[in-house]
Each structure stands twice: as C-alpha cells, then as structure tokens.
Amino acid sequence: MLIEHGSVALARAERGVSRRRVVQGVAWSVPAVLIATAAPAAAASPAVQGRIALTGSSAAMNTANFFVTTNVNYLGDGSPHPDYPVSGITIEVAIPTNRVVAGSPGVAALDWSYVGSIASGGITRYTFQWNGLPLSSTSPATSRVTVRVPATTSLDPVDITITGRGTSNGAAVTPAVATVAAVMGADLVVDDATIEYIEWMPAPGGGTQNGYNFRGKGRWHGPYDPEGSNITNLELVIRIPQANTDGTYQVAKLGAGWSLQQAPTLKSGVWEARWRFANAIGNANRNTTDWEIRFKALGPKQLNVATSALSGLAAGSPNYFAWHGPAF
C-alpha cells in the first residue's frame, strides 16, 4: 500500500498534475459510464399502440330505416417493434334524435351484435360490438358490417356520423370517425319469409329427417311508390349454428336468376351458405323468384336458432331484410 502511494506521489510530481486536476478527471468519467448503460434500456422500449381506421362507409335511408355500412381496419407503424393488437372494437352510429323511432336496431354481419343506445343533446348514438378476433397485422380488418336503425318516414337530407373505438396496450386508441350523407335507397322486403321445422321426406340419403326449411321471395317497394332506386347485388344468406345442423342441405326450389355463391361453410361455429340473384329489382321488375332450401336438423327443434337475410345495394348503399326462426 505504501509503495503504491509513493508511486502515485512521484507521478504527480513529475507530471505536474494537481489533486484537483485528478478529481476533475474522475468526475468527467461518470457521465460516460451512465450513457453507456442507458443505451440498452432505450432499445428495449415497449411496442406502441395499434390504431384503427374506417373505410367503405356509407348510409342509405327509406321510409322505415337507416342502413349504415362500414369496415374497421387495423393500422400500425411497426416501429420500433410490432404494435399491440386492438381489442374491444365497437362502432357508434350517431343520428339526429328527431329522425329515429323506437324499435330494435339490426345487424347484417355474423360477428357483430347490437349493444344499446343513448340519446343526448339531440343526437341518438347506437353502439355495435365486434365479436371476432382482435385486430392486428395478421388479422387486419373486421367483416364489413351493415346496421339498420328504425327511422321516421322523412327523406330529408341528414348526415350520420360513425365512430370506431377500441383498446390497445391497455389504453383507448384514438377514435376513427367518418361522417356520411344518407341517400335515398329503396325498401327491400321478403314476402312469405318463413323458417320452419319440418319432417323432411325424402331426406338426402333417403328416409325421413327433421330439418329447417327456409322459404321466401324478395320484393322492391318504394320508398315512394313508384319512386326509388333499383336494388342490385341481391344475395341470400342462411346461417345455422353447428349445434343445430351438420351442414347437409337440399334445394327444394330455386327460381330463375338464383345461383349458389358459397356452399355451406363452417365459420366461427356457424354454418353459412350464400346464393346470388343475377338481376336487379325495381319499379319495372319488382320481385326476385322464389327459394325453398332445407338443412338437416341435429337434435330436437330449437326456436330462433336459424337466420336468413336478403341484402342488396340501393343507390350504392347496402340494404337488407333479416329474420329468425323457427318462431314456434
């Protein structure tokens, strides 16, 4: 120890380095050490929030309903790391209260559901919830959703605001907002809309089998007869939960113009099939042809487990008529 002390003193004497100078050198070395240890912490910063945007938003109206359509899409910059998914996706549809009436809003999309409404400040806000996977870079969009809100008979111009919301990385994301003008569409209804539980004979493979039978025929009406847009891109969708059918089906009747677009396909525990009608309906040609389609039933009759929906485009905006059954 004494030898080391003497060596340091000798070095100072020979080089003319004062004690104060040495202390200063030590003091300056400290920030350099701190900077070196801080760099890895910055590189390990957490991923940022994902974001959402609304696309393909539109609205149509007739003398009974507003039809509002949108998609919710995932956005993220992926820097410095992949962004967090966005969960808890909802859309809020805001319409002037004096343009809506009491009634149950509807949803024409498999993975969406109606939550509720709040009226405040002359505006009624209807909330709908996405029940599918959180949005992320590998699941970047919700299904396209059309919602129906019961309306007054007025066809005066009105703007409708759609707001998308969600949560990412533990906090609410910045809402995505779109305002669209509702345009005059047309009434789309289904005559003889029926879902029955039947004794199906002969069933596929022979013998007798219980089944769910879907019947109907689409019709254009108005909204001010004979005024209103033609309805194009008509599509019939049938859905039954996997617990109630194995997807076996038979077309008992399918009029001219109808063609199969999607054979029964299992999606999220629900069998779904689609048929497309080739022609438009309007004042000059008001009806589609008839359909009657049967699905094999599993287990005893269950009320209101099956859903049918007829949809189409009126003035460029979606329009649909949906029903559930069997009702008795």
C-alpha positions as CSV (number, residue, x, y, z in Angstrom):
1,M,0.0,0.0,0.0
2,L,2.8,2.4,1.0
3,I,4.7,1.6,-2.2
4,E,1.6,2.3,-4.3
5,H,1.1,5.6,-2.5
6,G,4.7,6.6,-3.1
7,S,4.4,5.8,-6.8
8,V,1.3,8.0,-7.3
9,A,3.0,10.9,-5.5
10,L,6.1,10.5,-7.7
11,A,4.0,10.5,-10.8
12,R,2.2,13.6,-9.8
13,A,5.4,15.4,-9.0
14,E,7.0,14.5,-12.4
15,R,3.9,15.4,-14.5
16,G,2.7,18.4,-12.5
17,V,-0.7,17.0,-12.1
18,S,-2.6,18.6,-9.2
19,R,-5.0,16.7,-6.9
20,R,-7.8,19.0,-8.2
21,R,-7.0,18.0,-11.8
22,V,-7.3,14.3,-11.0
23,V,-10.6,14.7,-9.2
24,Q,-11.9,16.6,-12.2
25,G,-10.9,13.7,-14.4
26,V,-12.8,11.3,-12.3
27,A,-15.8,13.5,-12.2
28,W,-15.9,13.7,-16.0
29,S,-15.7,9.9,-16.4
30,V,-19.0,9.4,-14.6
31,P,-21.4,10.6,-17.3
32,A,-19.7,8.4,-19.8
33,V,-20.5,5.4,-17.8
34,L,-24.1,6.4,-17.4
35,I,-24.6,7.0,-21.1
36,A,-23.2,3.6,-21.9
37,T,-25.6,1.8,-19.5
38,A,-28.6,3.8,-20.7
39,A,-28.5,2.7,-24.3
40,P,-29.8,-0.8,-23.9
41,A,-32.8,0.5,-21.9
42,A,-33.8,2.7,-24.8
43,A,-33.5,-0.2,-27.3
44,A,-35.9,-2.3,-25.1
45,S,-38.7,0.3,-25.2
46,P,-42.2,-1.2,-25.3
47,A,-44.3,-1.6,-28.5
48,V,-46.6,1.3,-29.4
49,Q,-50.4,1.2,-29.7
50,G,-52.1,-0.2,-32.8
51,R,-54.6,2.2,-34.5
52,I,-57.8,1.9,-36.4
53,A,-59.4,3.5,-39.4
54,L,-62.9,3.3,-41.0
55,T,-63.2,2.5,-44.7
56,G,-66.1,2.0,-47.2
57,S,-68.5,4.0,-45.0
58,S,-71.9,4.8,-46.5
59,A,-75.6,5.3,-45.5
60,A,-78.9,4.9,-47.2
61,M,-82.5,5.6,-46.0
62,N,-86.0,4.7,-46.8
63,T,-89.3,5.5,-45.2
64,A,-88.7,2.9,-42.4
65,N,-84.9,2.6,-41.7
66,F,-81.4,3.9,-42.0
67,F,-78.8,1.5,-43.3
68,V,-75.2,2.3,-42.3
69,T,-72.2,0.4,-43.5
70,T,-68.5,0.5,-42.6
71,N,-65.3,-1.5,-42.1
72,V,-62.9,-1.2,-39.2
73,N,-59.2,-1.6,-40.3
74,Y,-56.0,-2.1,-38.3
75,L,-53.2,0.4,-38.7
76,G,-49.7,0.3,-37.1
77,D,-46.3,1.6,-38.0
78,G,-44.5,-1.4,-36.6
79,S,-41.6,0.8,-35.2
80,P,-39.6,0.3,-33.2
81,H,-41.4,-3.0,-32.6
82,P,-44.6,-4.6,-33.8
83,D,-47.6,-2.7,-32.5
84,Y,-50.1,-4.1,-30.0
85,P,-53.4,-5.5,-31.3
86,V,-56.6,-3.5,-30.9
87,S,-59.4,-5.3,-29.0
88,G,-62.8,-4.3,-27.7
89,I,-63.8,-2.9,-31.2
90,T,-67.1,-1.0,-31.4
91,I,-68.7,1.3,-33.8
92,E,-71.1,4.1,-32.7
93,V,-73.7,5.4,-35.2
94,A,-74.9,8.9,-34.3
95,I,-78.2,10.1,-35.9
96,P,-80.3,13.2,-35.0
97,T,-82.9,12.0,-32.5
98,N,-85.8,13.6,-34.4
99,R,-85.1,11.3,-37.3
100,V,-85.3,7.9,-35.5
101,V,-88.1,6.0,-33.8
102,A,-88.3,3.3,-31.1
103,G,-87.5,-0.2,-32.2
104,S,-84.8,-2.8,-32.3
105,P,-81.8,-2.0,-34.5
106,G,-80.4,-4.9,-36.5
107,V,-77.0,-6.1,-37.7
108,A,-76.3,-7.8,-41.1
109,A,-72.9,-9.4,-40.2
110,L,-72.1,-12.6,-38.5
111,D,-69.5,-11.3,-35.9
112,W,-71.3,-8.1,-34.9
113,S,-74.0,-7.5,-32.3
114,Y,-76.1,-4.6,-31.1
115,V,-75.2,-3.2,-27.6
116,G,-77.5,-0.3,-26.9
117,S,-78.3,3.4,-27.5
118,I,-78.0,6.7,-25.6
119,A,-79.9,9.9,-26.5
120,S,-78.3,13.2,-25.5
121,G,-78.1,16.7,-26.9
122,G,-80.5,16.0,-29.8
123,I,-78.4,13.0,-31.0
124,T,-79.0,9.3,-30.5
125,R,-75.9,7.1,-30.5
126,Y,-76.3,3.4,-31.3
127,T,-73.4,1.1,-30.3
128,F,-72.5,-2.2,-32.1
129,Q,-69.8,-4.6,-31.0
130,W,-67.3,-6.6,-33.0
131,N,-67.2,-10.2,-31.6
132,G,-64.3,-11.5,-33.8
133,L,-60.6,-11.6,-33.2
134,P,-58.7,-8.5,-32.1
135,L,-57.3,-6.5,-35.0
136,S,-53.6,-6.9,-35.7
137,S,-51.2,-7.2,-38.6
138,T,-52.3,-10.8,-39.1
139,S,-56.0,-10.1,-38.7
140,P,-56.2,-6.6,-40.1
141,A,-59.9,-5.9,-40.6
142,T,-63.4,-6.7,-39.2
143,S,-66.0,-8.1,-41.5
144,R,-68.0,-5.5,-43.5
145,V,-71.0,-4.5,-41.3
146,T,-74.3,-3.0,-42.2
147,V,-76.6,-1.9,-39.3
148,R,-80.2,-1.0,-39.5
149,V,-81.8,1.7,-37.3
150,P,-85.6,2.3,-37.3
151,A,-86.3,5.8,-38.8
152,T,-89.1,8.2,-39.4
153,T,-90.8,8.5,-42.8
154,S,-88.8,11.6,-43.7
155,L,-86.4,11.5,-46.6
156,D,-84.9,15.0,-45.9
157,P,-81.1,15.2,-46.1
158,V,-79.3,14.1,-43.0
159,D,-75.7,13.4,-42.0
160,I,-74.8,10.3,-40.0
161,T,-71.5,10.0,-38.0
162,I,-69.8,6.7,-37.5
163,T,-67.1,6.4,-34.7
164,G,-64.8,3.4,-34.3
165,R,-63.3,2.7,-30.9
166,G,-61.0,0.1,-29.3
167,T,-58.2,-0.5,-26.8
168,S,-54.6,-1.2,-27.4
169,N,-51.7,-1.7,-25.0
170,G,-54.0,-1.0,-22.0
171,A,-55.4,2.3,-23.2
172,A,-58.1,3.6,-25.6
173,V,-57.0,4.2,-29.1
174,T,-57.7,7.5,-30.9
175,P,-61.3,7.1,-32.3
176,A,-61.7,6.8,-36.0
177,V,-64.5,9.0,-37.3
178,A,-66.4,9.2,-40.6
179,T,-69.4,11.4,-41.5
180,V,-71.6,10.3,-44.4
181,A,-74.8,11.7,-46.0
182,A,-77.7,9.3,-46.1
183,V,-79.1,8.9,-49.6
184,M,-82.5,7.7,-50.7
185,G,-82.5,4.0,-51.2
186,A,-85.5,1.7,-51.6
187,D,-87.5,-0.7,-49.4
188,L,-86.3,-4.3,-49.6
189,V,-88.7,-6.8,-48.1
190,V,-89.2,-10.6,-48.3
191,D,-92.7,-11.9,-48.9
192,D,-93.6,-15.2,-47.2
193,A,-90.4,-15.1,-45.2
194,T,-90.5,-18.3,-43.3
195,I,-88.2,-20.6,-41.3
196,E,-90.0,-23.8,-40.4
197,Y,-89.0,-27.0,-38.5
198,I,-90.3,-29.8,-40.8
199,E,-90.4,-33.5,-41.3
200,W,-88.2,-33.8,-44.4
201,M,-89.1,-36.7,-46.6
202,P,-87.3,-38.0,-48.6
203,A,-84.2,-36.5,-47.0
204,P,-80.8,-36.8,-48.6
205,G,-79.8,-40.4,-48.4
206,G,-83.5,-41.5,-48.2
207,G,-85.9,-41.9,-45.3
208,T,-87.3,-39.2,-43.1
209,Q,-85.3,-36.5,-41.4
210,N,-86.2,-33.4,-39.4
211,G,-85.0,-30.2,-40.9
212,Y,-85.1,-26.4,-41.0
213,N,-86.9,-25.1,-44.1
214,F,-86.3,-21.6,-45.5
215,R,-88.8,-20.0,-47.9
216,G,-89.3,-16.6,-49.4
217,K,-89.2,-14.2,-52.3
218,G,-87.6,-10.7,-52.4
219,R,-89.6,-7.6,-53.3
220,W,-88.8,-3.9,-54.1
221,H,-91.1,-1.3,-52.8
222,G,-90.7,2.5,-52.9
223,P,-89.8,4.2,-50.7
224,Y,-92.3,6.5,-52.5
225,D,-94.1,4.2,-55.0
226,P,-93.1,4.3,-57.8
227,E,-90.0,6.3,-56.8
228,G,-86.9,4.8,-55.5
229,S,-83.6,3.3,-56.6
230,N,-83.2,-0.1,-58.2
231,I,-81.8,-2.8,-55.9
232,T,-78.8,-4.7,-57.3
233,N,-76.3,-7.3,-56.0
234,L,-79.1,-9.3,-54.3
235,E,-77.8,-12.0,-52.0
236,L,-79.5,-14.5,-49.8
237,V,-77.5,-15.7,-46.7
238,I,-78.6,-18.6,-44.5
239,R,-76.9,-19.3,-41.1
240,I,-77.4,-22.1,-38.6
241,P,-75.2,-22.9,-35.6
242,Q,-73.1,-26.0,-35.7
243,A,-75.0,-27.4,-32.7
244,N,-78.3,-27.5,-34.8
245,T,-77.1,-28.8,-38.2
246,D,-74.2,-30.7,-39.8
247,G,-74.4,-28.6,-43.0
248,T,-76.3,-31.2,-45.0
249,Y,-78.8,-29.3,-47.3
250,Q,-81.1,-29.7,-50.2
251,V,-82.5,-27.1,-52.6
252,A,-86.2,-27.9,-52.9
253,K,-86.9,-24.8,-55.1
254,L,-84.7,-22.2,-56.6
255,G,-86.2,-19.8,-59.2
256,A,-84.5,-18.5,-62.3
257,G,-81.8,-15.9,-61.6
258,W,-80.5,-17.5,-58.4
259,S,-77.2,-19.3,-58.2
260,L,-75.1,-20.8,-55.4
261,Q,-72.2,-18.5,-54.4
262,Q,-71.0,-20.3,-51.3
263,A,-71.8,-23.9,-50.3
264,P,-72.4,-24.4,-46.6
265,T,-69.2,-23.4,-44.8
266,L,-68.4,-23.6,-41.1
267,K,-67.4,-20.2,-39.7
268,S,-67.0,-19.5,-36.0
269,G,-69.3,-22.3,-35.1
270,V,-72.0,-21.4,-37.6
271,W,-72.8,-23.0,-40.9
272,E,-73.3,-20.3,-43.6
273,A,-74.4,-20.6,-47.2
274,R,-75.0,-17.9,-49.9
275,W,-77.0,-17.5,-53.1
276,R,-76.8,-14.6,-55.5
277,F,-79.6,-13.2,-57.7
278,A,-78.5,-12.1,-61.2
279,N,-81.0,-9.4,-61.9
280,A,-81.9,-6.0,-60.3
281,I,-85.3,-5.4,-58.9
282,G,-87.1,-2.0,-59.2
283,N,-90.4,-0.4,-60.3
284,A,-90.3,-2.2,-63.6
285,N,-89.5,-5.7,-62.2
286,R,-90.3,-5.8,-58.5
287,N,-89.6,-9.3,-57.4
288,T,-87.0,-12.0,-57.3
289,T,-88.0,-15.5,-57.9
290,D,-88.8,-17.9,-55.0
291,W,-86.5,-20.0,-53.0
292,E,-87.0,-23.0,-50.7
293,I,-83.9,-24.5,-49.1
294,R,-83.7,-27.2,-46.3
295,F,-81.0,-28.0,-43.8
296,K,-80.7,-31.2,-41.8
297,A,-81.6,-30.7,-38.1
298,L,-79.5,-32.1,-35.3
299,G,-81.3,-32.8,-32.1
300,P,-84.8,-31.5,-31.2
301,K,-86.4,-28.3,-32.6
302,Q,-84.8,-25.1,-31.2
303,L,-86.6,-21.8,-31.6
304,N,-84.9,-18.9,-33.4
305,V,-81.6,-20.6,-33.9
306,A,-81.6,-20.1,-37.7
307,T,-81.2,-16.8,-39.6
308,S,-81.9,-15.7,-43.1
309,A,-81.0,-12.3,-44.6
310,L,-81.6,-10.8,-48.1
311,S,-79.3,-8.0,-48.9
312,G,-78.7,-5.7,-51.9
313,L,-77.4,-2.3,-53.0
314,A,-79.8,0.6,-53.3
315,A,-78.3,3.9,-54.5
316,G,-74.9,2.3,-53.9
317,S,-75.6,1.7,-50.2
318,P,-76.4,-1.7,-48.6
319,N,-79.9,-2.6,-47.7
320,Y,-81.2,-5.8,-46.1
321,F,-84.1,-7.7,-44.6
322,A,-83.3,-10.3,-41.9
323,W,-85.5,-12.7,-40.0
324,H,-85.0,-15.6,-37.5
325,G,-86.8,-18.8,-36.8
326,P,-88.4,-21.2,-36.3
327,A,-90.8,-19.0,-34.3
328,F,-93.0,-21.7,-33.0
